[in-house]
Amino acid sequence: MNNNRRRNFRSRPQKNNFRRRNGGSSNNSNAFNNGNVNFNRNGSMNNPHNVEKTMIKFQQLAKDAQSNGDPVLAQNYLQHADHYLRRLNEISEKKDSNLEKNISSEDSNNQKISQSSS
């Protein structure tokens, strides 16, 4: 009898702090309309530990493929590992440049403070 009738579900209100990465502000919503901006939501490609772990995984897969006699698959895995190695180098360079920038800005702030107190 009632099996043929479609049930209309009520939509639930959005919880305030559930899975929001932008601090919950809706003012910036227009800035994130591009679908590729938040493609990698968990930030795993920005975490050096995860990138290194993934690189090691592909290196191990390449060794396994080589030992199983599949040089094409081994080369494919090595290319993936090489990609993650380049990504790891990018992250470390960015981190080093940010550290140098912070140190130089702290030094300039300390010089300004010492000049103003003289």
N, C-alpha and C positions, 0 to 999 in steps of 0.2 A: 504494500500500500504506500507507505511513506518512503520506500527505497528509491523511487524514481524522482523524488524531489531533491533539488540541490540545496545544500545547507549554506547559508551565508555566514561566514565567520566574521566576528567583530575584530577589528584591528586593535592591537594592544598599543598603548602609548609607549614611546621610546623612553627608556630609563636614562637618567641624566648622565651617569658615568659609565655606561656600558660600551666598551670598545671604541672609545673616541680618542683619537691621537692628537687632535688639534686643540685640546683644552676645553672643548665644548662650546667655543665661540662660533657663532654663525656669521660673524662679520667677514671672515676670510673665505666663505664658501665659494665665492666667484673665482678665487685664485686657484682652486683645485678642480676646475671643471675638466681639465685634460685627463683622460683616462689613464695615461701612462705615468702620471706624477706619483700616484700611490700604488703602483703596480706591485712592488715588493713591500708589503705592509709591515712585516716583522723586522725589517732592517737587517736581514741576515747577511746581505752583501756589504754592509758597512761594519760588521763585527769581524775583526781580524781573526779571532779564534775560530769562528764558523767557516771563514774562507779558507783558512789553513787546514782545517779538518776535512773540508770538501776536496781540497787539492790532494791531500794524502790519500783520501778514498779513491780518487781517480788514478793515482799512481799505483795503488795496490791492485785495482781492477786491471790496469795495463799489464802488470806483472803476471797476474792470473791468466789473462788472455794470451800473453806470450808463451807461458808454460803450457797452455792448452793447444798451442800451435795455430793461433789465429793472429797473424801479424797486422791485418787490416784493423781489426777491433782494438788491438793493442795500440796502434798508432792513433786511432780515434780517441781512446781514453787519455793518451799522452797529450793530445791537443787540448782536451778539456782541462787536464791538470795544468798545462801551460797557461791557459786563460786565467785560471784561478791564481796562479803565481803572479801574473801581471796585475791582477786585481789587488792582491795582497801588497805588492810593491806600491801601487797607487795609494792605498790606504795608509801605508807607513810613511810615504812621502808627504801626504797631506797632514798627517799627525805631526811629523817633524816640522813642517813649515808653520803649522799653528803654534807649536811650542816655541819656535824661534820668534814668531810674531808677538806672542804673549810676553816672552822674556824681554824683547826690545821695548815693548810698550811699558813694562814695569820699570825698566831702567830709565826711560825718558820721564816717567812719572816721578821716580825717586830724585832725578836731577832737578825737576821743576820744584819739588818740595824743598830740596836743600837750597836752591837758589832763592826761593821766596822766604825761607826762614833766616837767611843771612842778612 
